[in-house]
Amino acid sequence: MGVNDVFAALSPRYSPTEIDFLREVLEGDEPFLSPEFIAAAAHEVVHYHGERSVEELRPLRPMIFTRAWARMTAEAGGRPRSPARVDMSRDDVTSLRRDIPYSFFFAVDDRTIKHRHFDGSESRDMTRAAFLMADAVTVLPYDPVRDRVLVIEQFRFGPFARGDKRPWMLEPIAGRVDAGEGPEATARREGEEEAGVAIGELHKIAEYYPSSGAMTEYVTSYIGITELPDGITQTGGGLDHEHEDIASYLMSFDDLMAMCDAGQLDVGPLYMSALWLARHRERIRQG
């Protein structure tokens, strides 16, 4: 389907002027520009109509696209959920006002909403804000023969902005899910980009919101089976255009668990990956 057709499909929801604006901002030859994807991107971009120029927004397309891909994935459903839970959904939330006062690598969604309570009553109007982010993946490379993992370390602006004296974080390999990409493909791509590691079989740990009160980021975490011989570690890893400077380290399983017990693993996904590996390590090593 041509790009003009996918934009024309927005006509029941948006005015002709808004559709022209959306087309100027979003049109391109990317293979993932489906009607569903354009609708997800329009959900953000239409709020810039009359506020920001096409020339200002065109360079932001890659970031807008990752957020749209995350939204489309969320709308498709499929998140694991126990049938025993109370069945409350987006239909139980009313959005009364929406602004996007900031948009660059992230965007900020500022709203007035109300929602249904568990007892069936309705809340008062409330103001809430969240960072709009791409979905993300983490992968902890594990060599079951040598019984060791590879971890990376890099500067992180979040701890720096918080005031942390040592804003270099020990982490699993991680990265955002680009538009048109699945989480397993992201895990393999990031393994190569950040650490020069070829990931084989992937064991899914979980998919989850790491901080659901303030961020839309949805993470899928894996253990990635690979070979980790001596000499595979490096410094200066990552992509130059993303200003990455990544060091990698080999760590025995016993050392990983000792650091876990000592509270020295820095970030939640590394703790989760270590504890999942401890639970499933023998099964993985037995093949």
C-alpha positions in Angstrom: 0.0 0.0 0.0 1.4 3.4 -0.9 2.1 6.1 1.7 -0.7 8.3 0.4 -3.2 5.5 1.0 -2.1 4.9 4.5 -2.5 8.6 5.3 -5.8 8.8 3.6 -7.0 6.1 6.0 -6.8 8.7 8.9 -9.7 10.8 7.4 -12.4 9.5 9.8 -10.4 10.8 12.8 -8.5 13.9 11.6 -9.2 17.0 9.5 -7.8 17.4 6.0 -5.4 20.1 7.4 -4.2 17.8 10.2 -3.7 14.9 7.7 -1.6 17.2 5.4 0.5 18.1 8.5 0.9 14.4 9.5 1.9 13.5 5.9 4.6 16.2 5.7 6.1 15.1 9.1 5.8 11.3 8.7 6.0 10.3 5.0 8.9 8.2 3.9 9.9 4.9 2.3 10.3 2.9 5.5 8.7 -0.6 5.0 6.9 -0.5 8.3 4.7 2.5 7.4 1.5 0.6 7.6 -2.0 2.1 8.3 -1.8 0.8 11.9 1.7 2.3 12.3 0.8 5.7 10.9 -2.3 5.8 13.2 0.0 5.1 16.2 2.5 7.9 15.1 -0.4 10.3 14.5 -1.5 9.9 18.1 1.6 11.8 19.1 2.4 14.0 16.1 -1.1 15.6 15.8 -0.5 17.4 19.1 2.3 19.4 17.5 0.0 20.8 14.8 0.1 24.6 15.1 2.8 24.4 17.8 5.9 23.1 15.9 7.0 23.3 12.3 7.5 20.4 9.9 11.2 21.4 9.5 11.6 21.1 13.3 9.9 17.7 13.5 11.3 15.9 10.4 14.7 15.2 12.2 12.8 13.7 15.1 11.1 11.0 12.9 13.4 8.1 14.2 12.5 8.9 17.9 8.8 9.4 17.0 8.8 6.1 15.1 10.2 4.1 18.0 7.5 5.5 20.3 4.9 4.8 17.7 6.1 1.2 17.3 5.9 0.8 21.1 2.3 2.1 21.1 1.3 -0.1 18.2 2.8 -3.1 20.0 0.9 -2.2 23.2 -2.4 -1.8 21.4 -2.0 -5.2 19.9 -2.2 -6.7 23.4 -0.6 -10.0 24.3 1.0 -9.0 27.6 1.0 -12.0 30.0 -1.8 -11.7 32.6 -3.3 -13.9 35.1 -7.0 -14.6 34.5 -7.7 -14.3 38.2 -7.1 -10.5 38.2 -9.9 -7.9 38.0 -10.5 -7.1 34.3 -10.0 -3.3 34.1 -8.9 -1.8 30.8 -8.3 1.4 28.9 -12.1 1.7 28.5 -12.2 2.4 32.3 -10.0 5.6 31.8 -11.3 8.9 30.5 -8.7 11.4 29.1 -10.0 14.9 29.6 -6.9 16.9 28.4 -3.6 16.0 26.7 -0.5 18.0 26.0 3.0 17.0 24.9 5.2 19.9 26.2 8.5 18.2 25.4 9.6 15.9 22.6 13.1 14.9 21.6 14.7 11.6 22.4 11.9 11.1 24.9 8.5 12.9 25.0 6.4 14.0 28.0 2.7 13.1 28.0 0.8 15.5 30.3 -2.8 14.8 30.9 -5.9 15.3 33.0 -7.7 12.0 33.5 -10.2 10.1 35.6 -10.7 6.4 36.0 -13.0 3.7 37.5 -12.2 2.6 41.0 -12.1 -1.1 42.0 -15.5 -0.6 43.8 -17.1 0.7 40.6 -17.1 4.4 41.5 -15.2 7.0 39.5 -12.2 9.0 40.6 -11.9 12.7 40.7 -10.1 14.5 37.9 -6.3 14.1 38.3 -3.2 15.4 36.5 -0.6 12.9 35.5 2.6 12.9 33.4 4.8 10.2 31.9 7.8 9.9 29.8 6.9 8.5 26.4 9.7 6.0 25.5 10.6 3.2 23.1 10.2 -0.4 24.2 13.6 -1.9 25.2 15.4 -5.2 25.5 18.1 -6.5 27.9 20.2 -9.6 27.3 22.8 -11.1 29.7 25.2 -13.2 27.6 25.9 -16.6 29.4 28.4 -19.3 28.4 27.1 -22.5 30.0 30.3 -24.4 29.3 32.6 -21.9 31.0 29.8 -21.0 33.5 30.3 -17.2 33.2 28.5 -14.1 32.0 29.5 -10.9 30.2 28.4 -7.6 31.7 29.0 -4.1 30.4 29.6 -0.7 32.0 28.9 2.7 30.6 28.0 6.3 31.7 24.3 6.9 32.3 22.9 10.3 32.4 20.0 9.4 34.8 22.2 8.6 37.8 24.3 11.7 36.9 21.2 13.9 36.9 20.2 12.4 40.2 23.5 13.5 41.7 25.1 10.0 41.9 28.9 10.4 42.5 29.6 7.4 40.2 27.2 7.5 37.2 28.8 4.6 35.4 26.5 1.6 35.6 27.1 -2.1 35.5 24.4 -3.6 33.3 23.4 -6.3 30.9 23.5 -5.5 27.2 20.5 -3.3 26.5 18.9 -1.2 23.8 15.7 0.2 22.4 13.5 -1.7 20.0 13.6 0.1 16.7 10.5 0.6 14.5 9.9 -2.6 12.4 12.0 -4.7 14.8 11.1 -7.5 17.2 12.7 -7.9 20.7 14.8 -11.0 19.8 16.3 -9.1 16.8 17.0 -6.2 19.1 18.8 -8.5 21.5 21.0 -9.9 18.8 21.8 -6.6 17.2 22.7 -5.0 20.6 24.9 -7.9 21.5 27.0 -7.2 18.4 26.9 -3.4 18.7 27.7 -3.1 22.4 30.0 -6.0 23.1 30.9 -7.8 19.8 29.0 -10.9 21.0 27.1 -13.2 18.7 24.0 -14.3 20.7 22.7 -17.8 20.1 19.6 -19.3 21.8 17.6 -16.7 23.8 15.9 -17.6 27.1 13.1 -15.2 27.9 13.1 -14.0 31.5 10.1 -11.7 31.5 8.5 -8.7 29.9 7.6 -5.8 32.2 7.3 -2.1 33.0 10.4 -1.2 35.1 8.8 2.0 36.4 5.1 2.1 35.5 4.3 5.2 37.6 6.3 7.5 35.4 7.6 5.8 32.2 6.0 4.0 29.2 9.1 1.9 28.7 8.3 -1.8 28.4 11.3 -4.1 28.7 11.8 -7.7 27.5 14.8 -9.4 29.3 16.7 -12.4 28.1 19.6 -14.7 28.9 21.5 -15.1 25.7 23.6 -18.3 25.1 27.0 -17.7 23.6 30.7 -18.5 23.8 32.7 -16.3 26.1 36.3 -17.1 25.7 39.2 -15.2 27.3 40.0 -12.1 25.3 36.4 -11.4 24.2 36.1 -8.3 26.4 36.7 -4.8 25.1 36.7 -1.1 25.8 35.3 1.6 23.6 32.4 -0.5 22.4 29.1 0.8 21.1 28.1 3.2 18.3 30.0 6.5 17.8 26.9 8.4 16.6 25.2 7.4 19.8 28.2 8.7 21.8 28.6 5.2 23.4 31.8 4.3 25.3 31.2 0.8 26.6 33.5 -1.6 28.5 32.7 -5.3 28.9 33.8 -7.7 31.6 33.7 -11.5 32.1 32.4 -12.7 35.4 32.0 -16.2 36.8 28.5 -17.2 37.9 29.7 -17.4 41.5 31.2 -13.8 41.3 27.9 -12.6 39.8 25.9 -14.1 42.6 28.3 -12.7 45.2 27.9 -9.2 43.8 24.1 -9.8 43.7 24.1 -10.7 47.4 26.3 -7.7 48.2 23.9 -5.3 46.3 26.6 -4.3 43.8 24.8 -4.9 40.5 23.5 -1.3 40.1 20.4 -1.8 37.9 17.2 -3.8 38.2 17.5 -5.8 35.0 20.9 -7.1 36.0 19.6 -8.3 39.4 16.6 -9.9 37.7 18.8 -11.6 35.1 21.2 -12.9 37.8 18.4 -14.3 39.9 16.6 -15.9 37.0 19.9 -17.5 35.9 20.4 -18.9 39.4 17.0 -20.5 39.2 17.4 -22.0 35.7 21.2 -22.4 35.4 21.4 -26.2 35.9 18.7 -26.8 33.3 20.5 -24.6 30.8 23.9 -26.3 31.5 22.3 -29.7 31.0 21.2 -28.7 27.6 
